[in-house]
Amino acid sequence: MAEARDLKRNRNGAYHAEPVGEDLFQWHFTIRGPRGSAFEGGVYHGRIILPPAYPYKPPHIIFMTKNGRFEVGRKICLSISAFHPETWQPAWGLRLMLEALISFMPSPGQGAIGAL
């Protein structure tokens, strides 16, 4: 619930996220492509799946719309995702994850799982 309150208190036109119904471990999000990038003007939808041990364990992140950067329907490999628990910081929240996703959009995939 603290995550939902934080997102409502710190609204940002670049992203939006809400839990799916009453399930606080399943979230849907939308992000806007970063300005000045090939993704500018795009709106991208995805899911964040929080583990039961969240925030001590990192989430899985899945994009649900084509975006040219990440595969659709596949868990993606980023330093903020469950593919890299060694880099995860419990202080990071959903808001930071969404901001990080936007900043990762124009970066090269370099063969990471789920990257194009």
GUZA-684430 format. One record per atom (N, C-alpha, C): residue number from 0; residue in three letters; x, y, z. Coordinates in nm, 3 decimals, decimal comma. Layout:
residues N
bapa / sevex / xx / yy / zz
NUM / ala / X / Y / Z
...
//
This chain:
residues 116
bapa / sevex / xx / yy / zz
0 / met / 0,082 / -0,120 / 0,000
0 / met / 0,000 / 0,000 / 0,000
0 / met / 0,087 / 0,126 / 0,000
1 / ala / 0,204 / 0,119 / 0,062
1 / ala / 0,292 / 0,235 / 0,064
1 / ala / 0,334 / 0,273 / -0,078
2 / glu / 0,355 / 0,173 / -0,162
2 / glu / 0,393 / 0,199 / -0,302
2 / glu / 0,281 / 0,275 / -0,374
3 / ala / 0,158 / 0,231 / -0,356
3 / ala / 0,043 / 0,296 / -0,421
3 / ala / 0,030 / 0,440 / -0,372
4 / arg / 0,047 / 0,462 / -0,242
4 / arg / 0,038 / 0,598 / -0,187
4 / arg / 0,150 / 0,685 / -0,245
5 / asp / 0,270 / 0,631 / -0,255
5 / asp / 0,382 / 0,707 / -0,309
5 / asp / 0,356 / 0,747 / -0,454
6 / leu / 0,305 / 0,656 / -0,532
6 / leu / 0,277 / 0,687 / -0,673
6 / leu / 0,168 / 0,792 / -0,687
7 / lys / 0,067 / 0,787 / -0,602
7 / lys / -0,041 / 0,887 / -0,608
7 / lys / 0,010 / 1,023 / -0,560
8 / arg / 0,092 / 1,023 / -0,458
8 / arg / 0,144 / 1,148 / -0,401
8 / arg / 0,243 / 1,215 / -0,496
9 / asn / 0,316 / 1,136 / -0,573
9 / asn / 0,419 / 1,188 / -0,664
9 / asn / 0,382 / 1,161 / -0,809
10 / arg / 0,264 / 1,201 / -0,847
10 / arg / 0,219 / 1,177 / -0,986
10 / arg / 0,318 / 1,238 / -1,085
11 / asn / 0,330 / 1,169 / -1,198
11 / asn / 0,423 / 1,210 / -1,301
11 / asn / 0,361 / 1,174 / -1,435
12 / gly / 0,362 / 1,266 / -1,529
12 / gly / 0,303 / 1,240 / -1,660
12 / gly / 0,380 / 1,140 / -1,744
13 / ala / 0,500 / 1,101 / -1,699
13 / ala / 0,582 / 1,007 / -1,775
13 / ala / 0,547 / 0,861 / -1,746
14 / tyr / 0,476 / 0,836 / -1,636
14 / tyr / 0,441 / 0,698 / -1,602
14 / tyr / 0,320 / 0,693 / -1,509
15 / his / 0,261 / 0,574 / -1,504
15 / his / 0,148 / 0,547 / -1,414
15 / his / 0,150 / 0,398 / -1,383
16 / ala / 0,119 / 0,363 / -1,259
16 / ala / 0,113 / 0,222 / -1,221
16 / ala / 0,009 / 0,203 / -1,113
17 / glu / -0,058 / 0,088 / -1,117
17 / glu / -0,157 / 0,052 / -1,016
17 / glu / -0,156 / -0,099 / -0,998
18 / pro / -0,189 / -0,143 / -0,876
18 / pro / -0,202 / -0,288 / -0,856
18 / pro / -0,324 / -0,340 / -0,932
19 / val / -0,320 / -0,467 / -0,966
19 / val / -0,433 / -0,531 / -1,034
19 / val / -0,534 / -0,571 / -0,927
20 / gly / -0,644 / -0,499 / -0,921
20 / gly / -0,746 / -0,528 / -0,820
20 / gly / -0,690 / -0,520 / -0,680
21 / glu / -0,713 / -0,624 / -0,603
21 / glu / -0,666 / -0,629 / -0,465
21 / glu / -0,529 / -0,697 / -0,451
22 / asp / -0,475 / -0,746 / -0,561
22 / asp / -0,347 / -0,818 / -0,558
22 / asp / -0,231 / -0,719 / -0,560
23 / leu / -0,169 / -0,696 / -0,448
23 / leu / -0,060 / -0,599 / -0,438
23 / leu / 0,072 / -0,652 / -0,492
24 / phe / 0,073 / -0,777 / -0,540
24 / phe / 0,195 / -0,834 / -0,598
24 / phe / 0,194 / -0,827 / -0,751
25 / gln / 0,081 / -0,790 / -0,811
25 / gln / 0,068 / -0,778 / -0,956
25 / gln / 0,033 / -0,634 / -0,990
26 / trp / 0,116 / -0,567 / -1,066
26 / trp / 0,095 / -0,428 / -1,103
26 / trp / 0,096 / -0,414 / -1,255
27 / his / 0,016 / -0,324 / -1,305
27 / his / 0,022 / -0,285 / -1,446
27 / his / 0,077 / -0,143 / -1,450
28 / phe / 0,156 / -0,114 / -1,552
28 / phe / 0,212 / 0,020 / -1,566
28 / phe / 0,205 / 0,066 / -1,710
29 / thr / 0,211 / 0,196 / -1,727
29 / thr / 0,233 / 0,257 / -1,858
29 / thr / 0,345 / 0,358 / -1,841
30 / ile / 0,431 / 0,362 / -1,940
30 / ile / 0,536 / 0,464 / -1,942
30 / ile / 0,534 / 0,532 / -2,079
31 / arg / 0,576 / 0,655 / -2,081
31 / arg / 0,591 / 0,728 / -2,206
31 / arg / 0,737 / 0,720 / -2,247
32 / gly / 0,758 / 0,710 / -2,378
32 / gly / 0,895 / 0,706 / -2,429
32 / gly / 0,968 / 0,833 / -2,393
33 / pro / 1,098 / 0,823 / -2,362
33 / pro / 1,173 / 0,942 / -2,322
33 / pro / 1,186 / 1,045 / -2,435
34 / arg / 1,180 / 1,171 / -2,396
34 / arg / 1,195 / 1,280 / -2,492
34 / arg / 1,332 / 1,273 / -2,557
35 / gly / 1,335 / 1,312 / -2,684
35 / gly / 1,460 / 1,316 / -2,756
35 / gly / 1,512 / 1,179 / -2,797
36 / ser / 1,429 / 1,075 / -2,785
36 / ser / 1,471 / 0,940 / -2,823
36 / ser / 1,378 / 0,889 / -2,933
37 / ala / 1,413 / 0,776 / -2,992
37 / ala / 1,328 / 0,714 / -3,094
37 / ala / 1,195 / 0,670 / -3,034
38 / phe / 1,184 / 0,664 / -2,902
38 / phe / 1,063 / 0,618 / -2,834
38 / phe / 0,970 / 0,733 / -2,796
39 / glu / 1,014 / 0,857 / -2,819
39 / glu / 0,933 / 0,973 / -2,784
39 / glu / 0,797 / 0,966 / -2,854
40 / gly / 0,693 / 0,996 / -2,780
40 / gly / 0,557 / 0,991 / -2,833
40 / gly / 0,488 / 0,857 / -2,813
41 / gly / 0,565 / 0,754 / -2,779
41 / gly / 0,507 / 0,622 / -2,756
41 / gly / 0,459 / 0,606 / -2,613
42 / val / 0,358 / 0,522 / -2,597
42 / val / 0,308 / 0,486 / -2,464
42 / val / 0,315 / 0,334 / -2,456
43 / tyr / 0,383 / 0,283 / -2,353
43 / tyr / 0,413 / 0,141 / -2,343
43 / tyr / 0,355 / 0,083 / -2,215
44 / his / 0,292 / -0,033 / -2,229
44 / his / 0,222 / -0,098 / -2,118
44 / his / 0,300 / -0,221 / -2,075
45 / gly / 0,299 / -0,247 / -1,945
45 / gly / 0,366 / -0,366 / -1,895
45 / gly / 0,315 / -0,409 / -1,759
46 / arg / 0,379 / -0,512 / -1,707
46 / arg / 0,344 / -0,567 / -1,576
46 / arg / 0,469 / -0,573 / -1,489
47 / ile / 0,448 / -0,553 / -1,362
47 / ile / 0,553 / -0,574 / -1,262
47 / ile / 0,498 / -0,678 / -1,165
48 / ile / 0,575 / -0,785 / -1,148
48 / ile / 0,534 / -0,893 / -1,058
48 / ile / 0,627 / -0,889 / -0,937
49 / leu / 0,571 / -0,854 / -0,825
49 / leu / 0,650 / -0,845 / -0,702
49 / leu / 0,653 / -0,980 / -0,633
50 / pro / 0,770 / -1,023 / -0,586
50 / pro / 0,778 / -1,150 / -0,513
50 / pro / 0,722 / -1,132 / -0,371
51 / pro / 0,683 / -1,241 / -0,306
51 / pro / 0,633 / -1,230 / -0,168
51 / pro / 0,733 / -1,165 / -0,073
52 / ala / 0,862 / -1,174 / -0,100
52 / ala / 0,963 / -1,115 / -0,013
52 / ala / 0,997 / -0,970 / -0,050
53 / tyr / 0,921 / -0,910 / -0,142
53 / tyr / 0,945 / -0,770 / -0,178
53 / tyr / 0,926 / -0,683 / -0,054
54 / pro / 1,009 / -0,587 / -0,028
54 / pro / 1,111 / -0,525 / -0,112
54 / pro / 1,251 / -0,586 / -0,098
55 / tyr / 1,262 / -0,697 / -0,029
55 / tyr / 1,394 / -0,757 / -0,010
55 / tyr / 1,439 / -0,840 / -0,129
56 / lys / 1,346 / -0,872 / -0,218
56 / lys / 1,376 / -0,944 / -0,342
56 / lys / 1,325 / -0,860 / -0,459
57 / pro / 1,394 / -0,860 / -0,572
57 / pro / 1,354 / -0,777 / -0,686
57 / pro / 1,236 / -0,835 / -0,764
58 / pro / 1,168 / -0,749 / -0,840
58 / pro / 1,051 / -0,791 / -0,918
58 / pro / 1,088 / -0,844 / -1,056
59 / his / 0,990 / -0,904 / -1,121
59 / his / 0,998 / -0,936 / -1,263
59 / his / 0,926 / -0,824 / -1,335
60 / ile / 0,977 / -0,787 / -1,453
60 / ile / 0,917 / -0,681 / -1,534
60 / ile / 0,892 / -0,738 / -1,671
61 / ile / 0,770 / -0,719 / -1,721
61 / ile / 0,728 / -0,773 / -1,851
61 / ile / 0,658 / -0,664 / -1,929
62 / phe / 0,701 / -0,639 / -2,052
62 / phe / 0,629 / -0,545 / -2,139
62 / phe / 0,519 / -0,618 / -2,213
63 / met / 0,406 / -0,552 / -2,229
63 / met / 0,289 / -0,611 / -2,294
63 / met / 0,261 / -0,549 / -2,430
64 / thr / 0,328 / -0,439 / -2,464
64 / thr / 0,310 / -0,377 / -2,595
64 / thr / 0,443 / -0,375 / -2,670
65 / lys / 0,435 / -0,382 / -2,801
65 / lys / 0,555 / -0,373 / -2,883
65 / lys / 0,617 / -0,236 / -2,862
66 / asn / 0,750 / -0,235 / -2,851
66 / asn / 0,816 / -0,108 / -2,826
66 / asn / 0,950 / -0,096 / -2,898
67 / gly / 1,001 / -0,203 / -2,955
67 / gly / 1,127 / -0,198 / -3,027
67 / gly / 1,251 / -0,206 / -2,938
68 / arg / 1,230 / -0,213 / -2,807
68 / arg / 1,344 / -0,220 / -2,716
68 / arg / 1,344 / -0,349 / -2,633
69 / phe / 1,225 / -0,390 / -2,588
69 / phe / 1,211 / -0,510 / -2,507
69 / phe / 1,112 / -0,606 / -2,573
70 / glu / 1,135 / -0,735 / -2,558
70 / glu / 1,043 / -0,836 / -2,611
70 / glu / 0,911 / -0,828 / -2,536
71 / val / 0,804 / -0,855 / -2,607
71 / val / 0,670 / -0,855 / -2,548
71 / val / 0,646 / -0,989 / -2,479
72 / gly / 0,590 / -0,983 / -2,358
72 / gly / 0,551 / -1,104 / -2,287
72 / gly / 0,665 / -1,182 / -2,226
73 / arg / 0,784 / -1,125 / -2,221
73 / arg / 0,901 / -1,196 / -2,166
73 / arg / 0,960 / -1,116 / -2,050
74 / lys / 0,997 / -1,185 / -1,944
74 / lys / 1,063 / -1,118 / -1,832
74 / lys / 1,194 / -1,060 / -1,881
75 / ile / 1,217 / -0,933 / -1,847
75 / ile / 1,335 / -0,866 / -1,899
75 / ile / 1,448 / -0,863 / -1,796
76 / cys / 1,568 / -0,856 / -1,849
76 / cys / 1,690 / -0,858 / -1,768
76 / cys / 1,744 / -0,716 / -1,755
77 / leu / 1,730 / -0,660 / -1,637
77 / leu / 1,786 / -0,529 / -1,604
77 / leu / 1,842 / -0,535 / -1,463
78 / ser / 1,922 / -0,438 / -1,428
78 / ser / 1,978 / -0,435 / -1,292
78 / ser / 1,870 / -0,416 / -1,186
79 / ile / 1,751 / -0,373 / -1,225
79 / ile / 1,640 / -0,353 / -1,131
79 / ile / 1,540 / -0,469 / -1,134
80 / ser / 1,576 / -0,577 / -1,202
80 / ser / 1,482 / -0,690 / -1,214
80 / ser / 1,535 / -0,814 / -1,143
81 / ala / 1,451 / -0,915 / -1,136
81 / ala / 1,485 / -1,039 / -1,066
81 / ala / 1,602 / -1,113 / -1,132
82 / phe / 1,641 / -1,074 / -1,253
82 / phe / 1,756 / -1,138 / -1,317
82 / phe / 1,887 / -1,099 / -1,249
83 / his / 1,884 / -0,991 / -1,172
83 / his / 2,006 / -0,944 / -1,105
83 / his / 1,980 / -0,915 / -0,958
84 / pro / 1,950 / -1,018 / -0,879
84 / pro / 1,923 / -0,995 / -0,736
84 / pro / 2,045 / -0,938 / -0,664
85 / glu / 2,164 / -0,959 / -0,719
85 / glu / 2,285 / -0,909 / -0,654
85 / glu / 2,295 / -0,756 / -0,660
86 / thr / 2,225 / -0,693 / -0,754
86 / thr / 2,230 / -0,547 / -0,764
86 / thr / 2,108 / -0,479 / -0,703
87 / trp / 2,010 / -0,558 / -0,663
87 / trp / 1,885 / -0,503 / -0,609
87 / trp / 1,906 / -0,433 / -0,475
88 / gln / 1,839 / -0,321 / -0,458
88 / gln / 1,842 / -0,245 / -0,333
88 / gln / 1,700 / -0,235 / -0,278
89 / pro / 1,672 / -0,283 / -0,157
89 / pro / 1,536 / -0,278 / -0,101
89 / pro / 1,478 / -0,137 / -0,091
90 / ala / 1,563 / -0,035 / -0,090
90 / ala / 1,513 / 0,103 / -0,083
90 / ala / 1,449 / 0,148 / -0,214
91 / trp / 1,477 / 0,077 / -0,323
91 / trp / 1,417 / 0,114 / -0,451
91 / trp / 1,269 / 0,081 / -0,447
92 / gly / 1,187 / 0,163 / -0,505
92 / gly / 1,044 / 0,138 / -0,509
92 / gly / 0,994 / 0,136 / -0,652
93 / leu / 0,863 / 0,120 / -0,667
93 / leu / 0,804 / 0,114 / -0,800
93 / leu / 0,828 / 0,242 / -0,879
94 / arg / 0,821 / 0,354 / -0,813
94 / arg / 0,841 / 0,482 / -0,882
94 / arg / 0,981 / 0,487 / -0,943
95 / leu / 1,082 / 0,448 / -0,868
95 / leu / 1,217 / 0,446 / -0,920
95 / leu / 1,232 / 0,344 / -1,033
96 / met / 1,166 / 0,230 / -1,020
96 / met / 1,171 / 0,129 / -1,127
96 / met / 1,114 / 0,185 / -1,257
97 / leu / 1,003 / 0,257 / -1,249
97 / leu / 0,942 / 0,313 / -1,369
97 / leu / 1,032 / 0,420 / -1,431
98 / glu / 1,092 / 0,503 / -1,347
98 / glu / 1,185 / 0,604 / -1,399
98 / glu / 1,306 / 0,536 / -1,463
99 / ala / 1,353 / 0,428 / -1,403
99 / ala / 1,466 / 0,355 / -1,460
99 / ala / 1,429 / 0,292 / -1,594
100 / leu / 1,309 / 0,236 / -1,604
100 / leu / 1,266 / 0,177 / -1,732
100 / leu / 1,269 / 0,281 / -1,843
101 / ile / 1,220 / 0,399 / -1,812
101 / ile / 1,220 / 0,507 / -1,913
101 / ile / 1,363 / 0,539 / -1,954
102 / ser / 1,453 / 0,546 / -1,859
102 / ser / 1,592 / 0,580 / -1,893
102 / ser / 1,662 / 0,466 / -1,967
103 / phe / 1,620 / 0,341 / -1,944
103 / phe / 1,680 / 0,227 / -2,015
103 / phe / 1,631 / 0,216 / -2,159
104 / met / 1,517 / 0,274 / -2,191
104 / met / 1,459 / 0,258 / -2,325
104 / met / 1,560 / 0,289 / -2,436
105 / pro / 1,627 / 0,404 / -2,437
105 / pro / 1,718 / 0,432 / -2,549
105 / pro / 1,856 / 0,366 / -2,541
106 / ser / 1,884 / 0,293 / -2,434
106 / ser / 2,016 / 0,229 / -2,422
106 / ser / 2,021 / 0,101 / -2,505
107 / pro / 2,141 / 0,061 / -2,551
107 / pro / 2,153 / -0,061 / -2,631
107 / pro / 2,121 / -0,185 / -2,548
108 / gly / 2,055 / -0,284 / -2,611
108 / gly / 2,018 / -0,407 / -2,542
108 / gly / 2,136 / -0,496 / -2,507
109 / gln / 2,240 / -0,494 / -2,588
109 / gln / 2,362 / -0,571 / -2,566
109 / gln / 2,339 / -0,717 / -2,530
110 / gly / 2,237 / -0,779 / -2,591
110 / gly / 2,213 / -0,921 / -2,574
110 / gly / 2,148 / -0,962 / -2,444
111 / ala / 2,101 / -0,868 / -2,363
111 / ala / 2,035 / -0,902 / -2,236
111 / ala / 1,906 / -0,979 / -2,263
112 / ile / 1,868 / -1,064 / -2,172
112 / ile / 1,744 / -1,141 / -2,186
112 / ile / 1,626 / -1,047 / -2,196
113 / gly / 1,544 / -1,067 / -2,298
113 / gly / 1,426 / -0,984 / -2,319
113 / gly / 1,453 / -0,855 / -2,393
114 / ala / 1,579 / -0,828 / -2,428
114 / ala / 1,614 / -0,704 / -2,499
114 / ala / 1,613 / -0,728 / -2,649
115 / leu / 1,581 / -0,624 / -2,722
115 / leu / 1,589 / -0,627 / -2,868
115 / leu / 1,700 / -0,536 / -2,913
//
